[in-house]
């Protein structure tokens, strides 16, 4: 008789980050797996405040640019993102870009790291917050 044990290891989940912007300058959406984490790409998705729809923001691969850039005003924060492990984004947000930004980092087989950034964008008295 043989016994097989399967171990399911879930990806490391960072504590949520909260970013507030008045939309006049770029903000940093942080995503940095632990040092030594081996990965091949990172995917950023945006979820609207109502969570009714999502949109791909960016995929970071070997070229360390958003591939393709789906959101206007988005850039990779570190030009050596895959080497340094910093796959954070700079975003110059508009009011309509408030919501949750999910960063998922993958090795060749599975997700190895995940972070969520809650972005609130305001303009004067108008405030958009994710629910």
MITORGU-953772 format. One record per residue (C-alpha): residue number from 1; residue in three letters; chain; x, y, z. Coordinates in nm, 4 decimals, padded with zeros to 6 digits. Layout:
# residues N
+-----+-----+----+----------+----------+----------+
|   i |  aa | ch |        x |        y |        z |
+-----+-----+----+----------+----------+----------+
| NUM | ALA |  A |        X |        Y |        Z |
...
+-----+-----+----+----------+----------+----------+
This chain:
# residues 131
+-----+-----+----+----------+----------+----------+
|   i |  aa | ch |        x |        y |        z |
+-----+-----+----+----------+----------+----------+
|   1 | UNK |  A |  00.0000 |  00.0000 |  00.0000 |
|   2 | UNK |  A |  00.1332 |  00.3414 | -00.0912 |
|   3 | UNK |  A |  00.0270 |  00.6785 |  00.0377 |
|   4 | UNK |  A |  00.0395 |  00.9903 | -00.1753 |
|   5 | UNK |  A |  00.0267 |  01.3290 | -00.0085 |
|   6 | UNK |  A | -00.0413 |  01.6404 | -00.2122 |
|   7 | UNK |  A |  00.0482 |  01.9770 | -00.0700 |
|   8 | UNK |  A | -00.1240 |  02.2861 | -00.2016 |
|   9 | UNK |  A |  00.0781 |  02.5977 | -00.1366 |
|  10 | UNK |  A | -00.1051 |  02.9221 | -00.1901 |
|  11 | UNK |  A |  00.0777 |  03.2291 | -00.3177 |
|  12 | UNK |  A |  00.2118 |  03.4819 | -00.0715 |
|  13 | UNK |  A | -00.0497 |  03.7531 | -00.0267 |
|  14 | UNK |  A |  00.0710 |  04.0984 |  00.0711 |
|  15 | UNK |  A | -00.1300 |  04.3156 |  00.3054 |
|  16 | UNK |  A | -00.3587 |  04.5487 |  00.1079 |
|  17 | UNK |  A | -00.2222 |  04.8931 |  00.0249 |
|  18 | UNK |  A | -00.4247 |  05.2124 |  00.0201 |
|  19 | UNK |  A | -00.3350 |  05.5007 | -00.2119 |
|  20 | UNK |  A | -00.5146 |  05.8362 | -00.2320 |
|  21 | UNK |  A | -00.4649 |  06.0814 | -00.5190 |
|  22 | UNK |  A | -00.6062 |  06.4090 | -00.6387 |
|  23 | UNK |  A | -00.5266 |  06.2991 | -00.9931 |
|  24 | UNK |  A | -00.2692 |  06.5715 | -01.0537 |
|  25 | UNK |  A |  00.0429 |  06.3569 | -01.0317 |
|  26 | UNK |  A |  00.1569 |  05.9982 | -01.0636 |
|  27 | UNK |  A |  00.1060 |  05.7569 | -00.7751 |
|  28 | UNK |  A |  00.2946 |  05.4373 | -00.7014 |
|  29 | UNK |  A |  00.0972 |  05.1128 | -00.7031 |
|  30 | UNK |  A |  00.3320 |  04.8856 | -00.5047 |
|  31 | UNK |  A |  00.4009 |  04.5223 | -00.5897 |
|  32 | UNK |  A |  00.7284 |  04.3679 | -00.4755 |
|  33 | UNK |  A |  00.7539 |  03.9953 | -00.4070 |
|  34 | UNK |  A |  00.9931 |  03.8849 | -00.1342 |
|  35 | UNK |  A |  01.3619 |  03.8851 | -00.2237 |
|  36 | UNK |  A |  01.4597 |  03.5641 | -00.3968 |
|  37 | UNK |  A |  01.1136 |  03.4938 | -00.5403 |
|  38 | UNK |  A |  01.1635 |  03.3467 | -00.8872 |
|  39 | UNK |  A |  00.9089 |  03.4654 | -01.1419 |
|  40 | UNK |  A |  00.8620 |  03.5112 | -01.5146 |
|  41 | UNK |  A |  00.5882 |  03.7726 | -01.5408 |
|  42 | UNK |  A |  00.3493 |  03.9957 | -01.3516 |
|  43 | UNK |  A | -00.0093 |  04.0846 | -01.4401 |
|  44 | UNK |  A | -00.1967 |  04.3942 | -01.3206 |
|  45 | UNK |  A | -00.5781 |  04.4027 | -01.3352 |
|  46 | UNK |  A | -00.8153 |  04.6843 | -01.2374 |
|  47 | UNK |  A | -01.1557 |  04.6312 | -01.0781 |
|  48 | UNK |  A | -01.4091 |  04.9145 | -01.0838 |
|  49 | UNK |  A | -01.5460 |  05.0392 | -00.7496 |
|  50 | UNK |  A | -01.8705 |  04.8513 | -00.8183 |
|  51 | UNK |  A | -01.6646 |  04.5331 | -00.8892 |
|  52 | UNK |  A | -01.8921 |  04.4729 | -01.1871 |
|  53 | UNK |  A | -01.6127 |  04.4736 | -01.4369 |
|  54 | UNK |  A | -01.2381 |  04.4345 | -01.4557 |
|  55 | UNK |  A | -00.9788 |  04.5318 | -01.7099 |
|  56 | UNK |  A | -00.6228 |  04.4218 | -01.7763 |
|  57 | UNK |  A | -00.3917 |  04.7130 | -01.7004 |
|  58 | UNK |  A | -00.0554 |  04.5701 | -01.7900 |
|  59 | UNK |  A |  00.1506 |  04.2533 | -01.8303 |
|  60 | UNK |  A |  00.5192 |  04.2792 | -01.7412 |
|  61 | UNK |  A |  00.7474 |  04.0297 | -01.9121 |
|  62 | UNK |  A |  01.1140 |  04.0300 | -02.0104 |
|  63 | UNK |  A |  01.0943 |  04.3706 | -02.1789 |
|  64 | UNK |  A |  00.9813 |  04.5362 | -01.8488 |
|  65 | UNK |  A |  00.7263 |  04.7542 | -02.0239 |
|  66 | UNK |  A |  00.3506 |  04.7258 | -01.9989 |
|  67 | UNK |  A |  00.2646 |  04.4803 | -02.2724 |
|  68 | UNK |  A |  00.0369 |  04.6209 | -02.4028 |
|  69 | UNK |  A | -00.0416 |  04.9338 | -02.2004 |
|  70 | UNK |  A | -00.4195 |  04.9186 | -02.1509 |
|  71 | UNK |  A | -00.4473 |  05.2231 | -01.9238 |
|  72 | UNK |  A | -00.3339 |  05.5694 | -02.0255 |
|  73 | UNK |  A | -00.0693 |  05.7115 | -01.7939 |
|  74 | UNK |  A |  00.0713 |  05.3752 | -01.6756 |
|  75 | UNK |  A |  00.4404 |  05.2876 | -01.6616 |
|  76 | UNK |  A |  00.6551 |  05.0288 | -01.4868 |
|  77 | UNK |  A |  00.8305 |  05.1863 | -01.1871 |
|  78 | UNK |  A |  01.1578 |  04.9934 | -01.2253 |
|  79 | UNK |  A |  01.3297 |  04.9528 | -01.5613 |
|  80 | UNK |  A |  01.4820 |  04.6235 | -01.4363 |
|  81 | UNK |  A |  01.1582 |  04.4958 | -01.2832 |
|  82 | UNK |  A |  01.2107 |  04.1238 | -01.3373 |
|  83 | UNK |  A |  01.5693 |  04.1361 | -01.2105 |
|  84 | UNK |  A |  01.4986 |  04.3491 | -00.9006 |
|  85 | UNK |  A |  01.1588 |  04.1974 | -00.8209 |
|  86 | UNK |  A |  00.9911 |  04.5380 | -00.8145 |
|  87 | UNK |  A |  00.6928 |  04.5164 | -01.0507 |
|  88 | UNK |  A |  00.5235 |  04.8261 | -00.9093 |
|  89 | UNK |  A |  00.3492 |  05.0664 | -01.1460 |
|  90 | UNK |  A |  00.3326 |  05.4426 | -01.1750 |
|  91 | UNK |  A | -00.0156 |  05.5650 | -01.2659 |
|  92 | UNK |  A | -00.1418 |  05.9173 | -01.3244 |
|  93 | UNK |  A | -00.5044 |  05.8448 | -01.2339 |
|  94 | UNK |  A | -00.8286 |  05.9998 | -01.3447 |
|  95 | UNK |  A | -01.1472 |  05.9918 | -01.1372 |
|  96 | UNK |  A | -01.2722 |  05.6961 | -01.3400 |
|  97 | UNK |  A | -00.9609 |  05.4908 | -01.2548 |
|  98 | UNK |  A | -01.0433 |  05.4610 | -00.8842 |
|  99 | UNK |  A | -01.0864 |  05.1050 | -00.7636 |
| 100 | UNK |  A | -00.8796 |  04.7988 | -00.6814 |
| 101 | UNK |  A | -00.5587 |  04.7163 | -00.8635 |
| 102 | UNK |  A | -00.4534 |  04.3517 | -00.8349 |
| 103 | UNK |  A | -00.0947 |  04.2473 | -00.9024 |
| 104 | UNK |  A | -00.0331 |  03.8753 | -00.9599 |
| 105 | UNK |  A |  00.3204 |  03.7442 | -01.0028 |
| 106 | UNK |  A |  00.3767 |  03.4083 | -01.1734 |
| 107 | UNK |  A |  00.6572 |  03.1623 | -01.2216 |
| 108 | UNK |  A |  00.6226 |  02.9224 | -01.5135 |
| 109 | UNK |  A |  00.3687 |  02.7013 | -01.3360 |
| 110 | UNK |  A |  00.1668 |  02.9092 | -01.0885 |
| 111 | UNK |  A |  00.0992 |  03.2335 | -00.9062 |
| 112 | UNK |  A |  00.3680 |  03.2954 | -00.6432 |
| 113 | UNK |  A |  00.2711 |  03.6409 | -00.5110 |
| 114 | UNK |  A | -00.0354 |  03.8638 | -00.5060 |
| 115 | UNK |  A | -00.1041 |  04.2160 | -00.3844 |
| 116 | UNK |  A | -00.4064 |  04.4446 | -00.3907 |
| 117 | UNK |  A | -00.3921 |  04.8236 | -00.3995 |
| 118 | UNK |  A | -00.7061 |  05.0247 | -00.3227 |
| 119 | UNK |  A | -00.6907 |  05.3538 | -00.5141 |
| 120 | UNK |  A | -00.9081 |  05.6491 | -00.4148 |
| 121 | UNK |  A | -00.9094 |  05.9469 | -00.6525 |
| 122 | UNK |  A | -01.0656 |  06.2793 | -00.5618 |
| 123 | UNK |  A | -01.1133 |  06.6177 | -00.7239 |
| 124 | UNK |  A | -01.2204 |  06.8941 | -00.4885 |
| 125 | UNK |  A | -01.5381 |  06.7835 | -00.3116 |
| 126 | UNK |  A | -01.5900 |  06.4803 | -00.5367 |
| 127 | UNK |  A | -01.4596 |  06.1595 | -00.3836 |
| 128 | UNK |  A | -01.4588 |  05.8155 | -00.5477 |
| 129 | UNK |  A | -01.3867 |  05.5215 | -00.3193 |
| 130 | UNK |  A | -01.4019 |  05.1506 | -00.3832 |
| 131 | UNK |  A | -01.6911 |  04.9931 | -00.1942 |
+-----+-----+----+----------+----------+----------+
